[in-house]
Amino acid sequence: MIPNTNYNNLKESYLFYHIAQKTKLYLEEHPEAHLYRMGIGDVSLPLCGEVIKALHKAVDDQGEKSRFHGYMPECGDPELRKIIAEYYKKRGVGLSQEEVFISSGASDELGDILDLFGRDKTVMIMEPAYPAYVDANIIAGNKIIHIPSGEKEGFLPLPNESVTADVIYICSPNNPTGAVFNYDKLKQWVDYANRTDAVLLFDAAYEAFIEDEDVPHSIFEIEGAKNCAIEICSLSKTAGFTGTRLGYTVIPGALKRNGMSLNEMWIRNRTTKTNGVSYIIQKGGAAVFTEEGQRQIRERIQVYKNNAKVLMDALDQLGIWYCGGKNAPYIWMKCPNGMGSWEFFDYLLHEIQVVGTPGEGFGACGEGYFRFSTFGSPEDTKEAAGRLVKLLAR
């Protein structure tokens, strides 16, 4: 057996596994403690009623011979692909259903999509960054260019003409910082990609949290993006599908490199490597895009937005710098008193039993910063914010 020696280049453990081990040890030493978990971005509210109704009906379909479904089309149920294309149309983005691919979630797709680019490519990753971007490319053996960002530019770096790459990752609204690219800044990246023949991988997992009018929900709202971008989306945070797993990817027919259509390549990839997402889950996903489904998921998103406001009010009271929260379910704060991010993690855990995510885990320029997720319960979020104010006001 010849192993993939690129695994030797990975960090010892994945960020969230390391956090889980630290919290596990704390609970073993303090079994009576209740932790206020605002670290991992997992939702706390259940799937909405419209989705549950559709899932139950789909399960019943599988118990009746006349309505039973076996293998689904590898690229997705044509009806769901059409529904999602219509969802984009409402935002002024024209897509054919053949440009929409149904996936088992954004995390899976962000790793799998690298098949389109082969190996030994140069990949540009803006940091702080979701750790899986980096790890997937290390495993693939790609060269990674780390593009740092900081407070000065609001953690929104812009293109540097002296640096080029084959693939560029953009996440907006951003995980972990919550920062968002407006139309003008995103247009600069689209123009840069078209000039340099790069492909943008646009992670739009949090687009449902956008409320500012000058922030695009999709990269395809930007002129020229269909020639250079792939958009990867998720229903995990939008509709609570973290445990159900469903997402979608948009690869325009106009996206070509070296005479090859990336859309056609992805069809070939999916028909080779997958048997498609289950009938039951896709039917549940379709219910998200109904009028009632949209109303119900907006109610849930508002709960998380209210959590964000509670945390932002606490940080405003303390006079601590932060970004995010308004258009994203993450708040990225500066650690007080020059504390390191893992030092601050331990401080919060041991002093007030609040769990967040150390910024250093998202790259070197995340050191000295800290991420809070707003997906917890309103009760826990309010209590955690109160404890934070009392602790740091001292």
C-alpha positions as CSV (number, residue, x, y, z in Angstrom):
1,M,0.0,0.0,0.0
2,I,1.2,3.5,-0.9
3,P,-0.3,6.0,1.5
4,N,-1.1,9.6,0.7
5,T,1.8,11.2,2.5
6,N,0.1,14.6,2.3
7,Y,-1.7,13.6,5.5
8,N,1.6,14.1,7.3
9,N,1.3,17.8,6.5
10,L,-2.0,18.2,8.3
11,K,-2.2,19.7,11.8
12,E,-2.3,17.2,14.6
13,S,-6.1,17.5,15.0
14,Y,-9.0,19.3,13.4
15,L,-9.9,22.5,15.2
16,F,-13.4,21.5,16.5
17,Y,-12.1,18.1,17.6
18,H,-9.5,19.9,19.8
19,I,-12.3,22.1,21.2
20,A,-14.4,19.0,21.9
21,Q,-11.5,17.3,23.8
22,K,-10.9,20.4,25.9
23,T,-14.6,20.7,26.9
24,K,-14.8,17.0,27.5
25,L,-11.9,17.2,30.0
26,Y,-13.5,20.2,31.7
27,L,-16.8,18.3,32.2
28,E,-15.0,15.3,33.5
29,E,-13.4,17.5,36.2
30,H,-16.6,19.5,36.8
31,P,-19.5,17.1,36.2
32,E,-22.1,19.5,37.6
33,A,-21.2,22.3,35.2
34,H,-23.5,23.6,32.4
35,L,-21.6,24.8,29.4
36,Y,-22.9,27.7,27.3
37,R,-21.9,26.5,23.9
38,M,-21.4,29.2,21.2
39,G,-18.5,27.5,19.4
40,I,-19.5,25.1,16.7
41,G,-22.0,26.5,14.2
42,D,-24.6,23.8,14.7
43,V,-28.2,24.9,14.8
44,S,-30.4,24.5,17.9
45,L,-33.9,24.8,16.4
46,P,-35.7,21.9,14.8
47,L,-36.6,21.6,11.1
48,C,-39.7,23.7,10.2
49,G,-43.2,22.2,9.9
50,E,-43.3,22.3,6.1
51,V,-40.1,20.3,5.8
52,I,-41.2,17.7,8.4
53,K,-44.5,17.3,6.6
54,A,-42.7,16.8,3.3
55,L,-40.3,14.3,4.9
56,H,-43.2,12.2,6.3
57,K,-44.9,12.1,3.0
58,A,-41.7,11.0,1.2
59,V,-41.3,8.3,3.8
60,D,-44.8,7.1,3.1
61,D,-44.1,7.2,-0.6
62,Q,-41.3,4.7,0.0
63,G,-43.7,2.3,1.6
64,E,-46.0,2.1,-1.4
65,K,-45.1,0.3,-4.6
66,S,-46.8,2.9,-6.9
67,R,-44.9,5.8,-5.2
68,F,-41.6,4.0,-4.4
69,H,-38.4,5.6,-5.6
70,G,-35.0,3.8,-5.9
71,Y,-31.9,5.5,-7.2
72,M,-32.3,9.3,-7.8
73,P,-30.6,11.1,-10.7
74,E,-27.0,11.6,-9.7
75,C,-27.1,15.3,-10.3
76,G,-30.3,15.8,-8.4
77,D,-34.1,15.5,-8.7
78,P,-35.0,17.6,-11.8
79,E,-37.9,19.1,-10.0
80,L,-35.7,20.3,-7.1
81,R,-33.1,21.6,-9.5
82,K,-35.9,23.6,-11.3
83,I,-37.2,25.0,-8.0
84,I,-33.7,26.2,-7.0
85,A,-33.2,27.8,-10.4
86,E,-36.5,29.7,-9.9
87,Y,-35.3,30.8,-6.4
88,Y,-32.3,32.4,-8.1
89,K,-34.5,34.0,-10.7
90,K,-36.3,36.0,-7.9
91,R,-32.9,37.6,-7.2
92,G,-32.4,38.5,-10.8
93,V,-30.1,35.6,-11.6
94,G,-31.0,33.5,-14.7
95,L,-30.0,29.8,-14.4
96,S,-31.1,26.7,-16.2
97,Q,-31.9,23.7,-14.0
98,E,-29.0,21.9,-15.6
99,E,-26.6,24.4,-14.0
100,V,-27.8,23.4,-10.5
101,F,-26.5,20.3,-8.8
102,I,-28.0,18.8,-5.6
103,S,-25.4,17.7,-3.0
104,S,-25.2,16.2,0.4
105,G,-24.1,19.5,1.8
106,A,-21.5,22.3,1.3
107,S,-18.8,20.7,3.4
108,D,-18.8,17.5,1.2
109,E,-18.9,19.5,-2.0
110,L,-16.1,21.9,-1.1
111,G,-13.8,18.9,-0.9
112,D,-15.2,16.9,-3.8
113,I,-15.1,19.9,-6.2
114,L,-11.3,19.8,-6.2
115,D,-11.7,16.9,-8.6
116,L,-12.4,19.5,-11.3
117,F,-8.9,21.0,-11.1
118,G,-6.7,18.0,-10.8
119,R,-3.6,18.0,-8.6
120,D,-0.6,20.2,-8.0
121,K,-2.7,23.4,-8.5
122,T,-2.1,26.7,-6.8
123,V,-5.0,27.7,-4.5
124,M,-5.6,31.0,-2.9
125,I,-7.3,31.0,0.6
126,M,-8.2,34.2,2.4
127,E,-7.6,33.9,6.1
128,P,-9.0,33.7,8.7
129,A,-10.6,30.7,6.9
130,Y,-12.9,27.7,7.5
131,P,-10.2,25.0,8.3
132,A,-11.6,22.5,5.8
133,Y,-10.6,24.8,2.9
134,V,-7.0,24.4,3.9
135,D,-7.1,20.7,4.9
136,A,-8.8,19.6,1.7
137,N,-6.1,21.2,-0.4
138,I,-3.3,19.8,1.8
139,I,-4.7,16.3,1.3
140,A,-5.0,17.0,-2.5
141,G,-1.3,18.1,-2.6
142,N,-2.1,21.6,-3.8
143,K,0.1,24.6,-3.2
144,I,-1.7,27.1,-0.9
145,I,-1.3,30.8,-1.0
146,H,-2.5,32.3,2.3
147,I,-4.0,35.8,1.9
148,P,-4.0,37.5,5.3
149,S,-6.6,40.0,6.4
150,G,-7.2,42.1,9.4
151,E,-9.1,44.8,11.2
152,K,-7.8,47.5,8.9
153,E,-9.7,46.2,5.9
154,G,-12.5,44.7,8.0
155,F,-11.2,41.2,7.2
156,L,-12.2,41.7,3.6
157,P,-9.0,41.4,1.5
158,L,-8.9,42.6,-2.1
159,P,-7.0,41.2,-5.1
160,N,-3.2,41.8,-5.4
161,E,-2.3,41.8,-9.0
162,S,1.2,40.4,-8.3
163,V,-0.3,37.2,-6.9
164,T,-2.2,34.6,-9.0
165,A,-3.7,31.2,-8.4
166,D,-5.7,28.6,-10.3
167,V,-8.5,28.5,-7.7
168,I,-9.6,31.2,-5.2
169,Y,-11.9,30.6,-2.2
170,I,-14.3,33.3,-1.2
171,C,-16.8,32.9,1.7
172,S,-19.4,35.7,2.1
173,P,-21.0,36.1,4.6
174,N,-17.8,34.9,6.0
175,N,-17.1,32.0,8.3
176,P,-15.5,32.8,10.8
177,T,-15.5,36.6,10.7
178,G,-19.0,37.4,9.7
179,A,-17.7,40.0,7.3
180,V,-19.5,40.5,3.9
181,F,-18.3,41.6,0.5
182,N,-20.5,44.3,-1.0
183,Y,-21.1,44.5,-4.8
184,D,-18.1,46.7,-5.5
185,K,-15.6,44.6,-3.6
186,L,-16.9,41.3,-5.0
187,K,-16.8,42.8,-8.5
188,Q,-13.1,43.4,-8.0
189,W,-12.6,39.7,-7.4
190,V,-14.7,38.7,-10.4
191,D,-12.8,41.0,-12.7
192,Y,-9.5,39.8,-11.2
193,A,-10.4,36.1,-11.8
194,N,-11.4,36.8,-15.4
195,R,-8.2,38.6,-16.0
196,T,-6.0,35.8,-14.5
197,D,-8.1,32.8,-15.7
198,A,-8.7,31.7,-12.1
199,V,-11.9,30.0,-10.9
200,L,-13.6,31.4,-7.8
201,L,-15.1,28.9,-5.4
202,F,-17.8,31.0,-3.7
203,D,-19.1,29.6,-0.4
204,A,-22.6,31.1,0.0
205,A,-23.7,28.8,2.9
206,Y,-24.9,31.8,4.9
207,E,-26.6,33.9,2.3
208,A,-30.0,33.7,4.0
209,F,-28.7,35.9,6.9
210,I,-27.9,38.9,4.6
211,E,-30.1,41.9,5.3
212,D,-28.1,44.8,3.8
213,E,-29.2,45.8,0.3
214,D,-25.6,46.4,-1.0
215,V,-24.5,42.9,-0.2
216,P,-25.2,40.2,-3.0
217,H,-26.7,36.9,-1.9
218,S,-25.1,35.2,-4.9
219,I,-21.9,35.8,-6.8
220,F,-23.9,35.5,-10.0
221,E,-25.5,38.8,-9.2
222,I,-22.1,40.2,-10.4
223,E,-21.5,40.8,-14.1
224,G,-18.9,38.4,-15.5
225,A,-19.2,35.8,-12.6
226,K,-20.7,33.1,-14.9
227,N,-17.4,32.9,-16.7
228,C,-15.3,32.4,-13.6
229,A,-17.3,31.2,-10.6
230,I,-18.8,28.1,-8.9
231,E,-21.2,28.7,-6.1
232,I,-21.7,26.2,-3.3
233,C,-24.7,26.5,-1.0
234,S,-26.1,24.7,2.0
235,L,-29.5,24.2,3.7
236,S,-27.7,23.5,7.0
237,K,-27.8,27.0,8.5
238,T,-30.6,28.3,6.2
239,A,-33.1,25.6,7.2
240,G,-31.6,23.5,9.9
241,F,-30.4,20.6,7.7
242,T,-27.1,20.1,9.7
243,G,-28.3,16.6,10.7
244,T,-30.2,15.9,7.5
245,R,-27.5,17.0,4.9
246,L,-28.6,18.8,1.8
247,G,-27.1,21.5,-0.4
248,Y,-26.7,22.6,-3.9
249,T,-23.9,23.8,-6.2
250,V,-24.2,26.1,-9.3
251,I,-21.8,25.6,-12.2
252,P,-22.7,27.8,-15.1
253,G,-22.6,26.4,-18.6
254,A,-20.4,29.4,-19.6
255,L,-17.6,28.3,-17.2
256,K,-14.9,26.8,-19.4
257,R,-11.1,26.3,-19.1
258,N,-8.8,25.0,-21.7
259,G,-11.7,24.3,-24.0
260,M,-13.4,22.1,-21.3
261,S,-16.8,22.8,-19.8
262,L,-16.7,22.5,-16.0
263,N,-20.4,21.9,-16.0
264,E,-20.1,18.9,-18.2
265,M,-17.1,17.7,-16.2
266,W,-19.1,17.8,-13.0
267,I,-21.9,15.8,-14.6
268,R,-19.4,13.2,-15.5
269,N,-17.9,13.3,-12.0
270,R,-21.2,13.0,-10.2
271,T,-22.5,10.2,-12.4
272,T,-19.2,8.3,-11.7
273,K,-18.8,9.0,-8.0
274,T,-22.3,9.2,-6.5
275,N,-25.7,7.7,-6.5
276,G,-27.4,10.9,-5.7
277,V,-29.0,12.3,-2.6
278,S,-31.9,10.3,-1.2
279,Y,-35.5,10.8,-2.4
280,I,-36.7,11.5,1.1
281,I,-34.2,14.3,1.8
282,Q,-34.7,16.0,-1.5
283,K,-38.4,16.1,-1.0
284,G,-37.8,17.7,2.4
285,G,-35.4,20.2,0.7
286,A,-38.0,21.2,-1.9
287,A,-40.4,22.2,0.9
288,V,-37.8,24.8,2.0
289,F,-38.5,26.8,-1.1
290,T,-42.3,26.9,-0.9
291,E,-43.9,30.2,0.2
292,E,-44.8,28.7,3.6
293,G,-41.4,27.0,4.0
294,Q,-39.6,30.3,3.4
295,R,-41.8,32.1,6.0
296,Q,-41.1,29.4,8.6
297,I,-37.3,29.4,8.0
298,R,-37.2,33.2,8.2
299,E,-38.8,32.9,11.7
300,R,-36.0,30.6,12.8
301,I,-33.3,32.8,11.3
302,Q,-34.7,35.7,13.2
303,V,-34.2,33.8,16.4
304,Y,-30.5,33.5,15.6
305,K,-30.3,37.2,14.5
306,N,-31.8,38.1,17.9
307,N,-29.1,36.1,19.6
308,A,-26.5,38.0,17.6
309,K,-28.0,41.3,18.8
310,V,-27.8,40.2,22.4
311,L,-24.1,39.4,22.0
312,M,-23.3,42.5,20.0
313,D,-25.0,44.6,22.7
314,A,-22.8,43.0,25.3
315,L,-19.6,43.7,23.3
316,D,-20.8,47.3,22.7
317,Q,-21.3,47.7,26.4
318,L,-17.7,46.5,27.0
319,G,-16.2,48.6,24.2
320,I,-14.7,45.6,22.5
321,W,-14.1,45.6,18.7
322,Y,-15.9,43.1,16.6
323,C,-17.3,42.5,13.2
324,G,-20.1,40.2,11.9
325,G,-23.4,39.5,13.5
326,K,-25.7,41.7,11.3
327,N,-25.5,39.8,8.0
328,A,-24.0,36.6,9.4
329,P,-24.5,34.1,12.3
330,Y,-21.0,34.7,13.5
331,I,-19.4,37.4,15.6
332,W,-15.7,37.9,15.4
333,M,-14.3,39.8,18.4
334,K,-10.9,41.0,19.5
335,C,-9.6,39.3,22.6
336,P,-9.4,41.8,25.5
337,N,-6.2,42.9,27.1
338,G,-3.9,41.4,24.4
339,M,-4.9,37.8,25.3
340,G,-4.1,35.0,22.8
341,S,-7.1,33.3,21.3
342,W,-6.6,29.9,23.0
343,E,-5.8,31.7,26.3
344,F,-9.1,33.5,26.0
345,F,-10.8,30.2,25.2
346,D,-9.5,28.7,28.5
347,Y,-10.3,31.8,30.4
348,L,-14.0,31.8,29.3
349,L,-14.4,28.1,29.8
350,H,-13.0,28.0,33.3
351,E,-14.3,31.3,34.6
352,I,-17.9,31.5,33.1
353,Q,-18.4,28.1,31.4
354,V,-18.8,29.8,28.0
355,V,-17.4,28.0,24.9
356,G,-16.4,29.8,21.7
357,T,-13.9,29.2,19.0
358,P,-10.3,30.5,19.1
359,G,-9.4,32.6,16.1
360,E,-6.0,31.0,15.7
361,G,-7.8,27.9,14.6
362,F,-8.8,29.7,11.4
363,G,-5.2,30.7,10.5
364,A,-2.3,32.7,11.8
365,C,-4.0,36.1,11.4
366,G,-6.8,34.9,13.6
367,E,-4.6,34.9,16.6
368,G,-5.9,37.4,19.1
369,Y,-9.5,37.1,17.9
370,F,-12.4,34.9,18.9
371,R,-15.5,33.6,17.2
372,F,-19.0,33.3,18.7
373,S,-21.7,31.4,17.0
374,T,-25.3,32.7,17.4
375,F,-27.0,29.3,16.8
376,G,-27.5,28.5,20.5
377,S,-30.8,28.9,22.4
378,P,-32.0,32.4,23.3
379,E,-31.9,31.5,27.0
380,D,-28.3,30.3,26.9
381,T,-27.2,33.2,24.7
382,K,-28.7,35.8,27.1
383,E,-27.0,34.1,30.1
384,A,-23.7,33.8,28.3
385,A,-23.8,37.5,27.3
386,G,-24.5,38.5,30.9
387,R,-21.6,36.4,32.2
388,L,-19.3,37.9,29.6
389,V,-20.2,41.4,30.6
390,K,-19.7,40.7,34.3
391,L,-16.3,38.9,33.7
392,L,-14.8,41.4,31.3
393,A,-16.1,44.5,33.1
394,R,-13.9,43.6,36.0
